[in-house]
Amino acid sequence: MKKAIYNCLLSCVLVVFYACRDTPDVPDTINGRTVLVYMAADNSLSSFAGNDFDEMMEGFAEIDNNAGNLIVYLDDKIKPQLIQIKKDNVGKVVRQVIWTYDDQNSVDVKVMRDVLLRTFDNFPAKSYGLVLWSHGEGWLPYWKKTSRSFGQDGDDRMNISDLRNALRSYHFDFILFDACFMQAVEVAYELRTCSDYFIGSPTEIPGPGAPYQTIVKSMFATGSTKETAIGIARSYYDFYALKYNGGQGSSNQNWTGGVSVSVVKSAELEQLAVATKNIFTQYLKSETVINISGIMCYDPLRYPYPSYYYDIDGFIHSLTGENTDYTLWSMVFENAVPYFETTDKNFSAYGGMFSMKNTKGLSIYIPNKSLTETNTFYSTYKWYTAAGWDTTGQF
């Protein structure tokens, strides 16, 4: 009898405990798309997180609840929360807290996996999208001075291999990187099995980040996956292109410093690797001196630190010239990068405005033989062998 009474009391306690947490309204039928915006904002960007969340609320005003689920994981120096943005019974856009976490490291693999699991278990859909919001530094290792790789939580960062491990159980229609320097061929190739399309910038993004008041509608578009990805990228670009004036008077409240956005199709990346390997094996030997002076650089103002991001099309062109090899490679590249737009100049926090002339929207690392430790790390990327860097003797 005592055991029965104890079990009854325990059940009551558990009911009360779980009632203290909001529970999501799991849809009766699976339809539409679930989009998770993962905001690792426990860093110098925390002041932007609230504004972007408000923009998402504004953007969702044009979305019907049946179109899908907009879920936001928000960690901005207070207790992280998982939040659903939706419409109530009278059509007003509201926020519902799904879960409140204790303080945690949002760039930890286990933490990200837990957020993904809770989101997609509670909000199943026909398709999925992911926005990764934070600082970014492309393929660079997090231990590199001034580097963030993807994401920052206090002093912690996430290497791309960690990000791949966190995402490996999922597949998305698109991944939007709302972070700097993430549209690098090394990153896309490493994550190619995680998403059909990648949307991002090969250089620094605008200070205020993505204009969610316009791109939320694009994230829930009902066209093809390719149309959706390009629609998101175009909404991102058009918003800032209309404001662009060469950077005069630019501020985070009125960004006029330009933008560049591209879309990468993951299904074409293996062919791009094959085509690139064909070029490298023909034109690069251990004794080849690569002249980088005429190749567009996406981080040209980083001095005194070296540059890590060069335009891949410009690099291949510098090796081949306007010959048949370049023409054949370009055809493969255009399939892999179906969309790219940029203003004439972009802004860099390292030193102001710089020209985007002769850019095609996807970066690549060109080895700097003095950076032994960095080169060793770079060789761990799958792109290193797939593209044939290992056969060139360059590093």
Order of alpha helices (4+ residues) and beta strands (2+ residues): alpha-beta-alpha-beta-beta-beta-alpha-beta-beta-beta-alpha-beta-alpha-beta-alpha-alpha-beta-alpha-beta-alpha-alpha-beta-beta-beta-beta-alpha-alpha
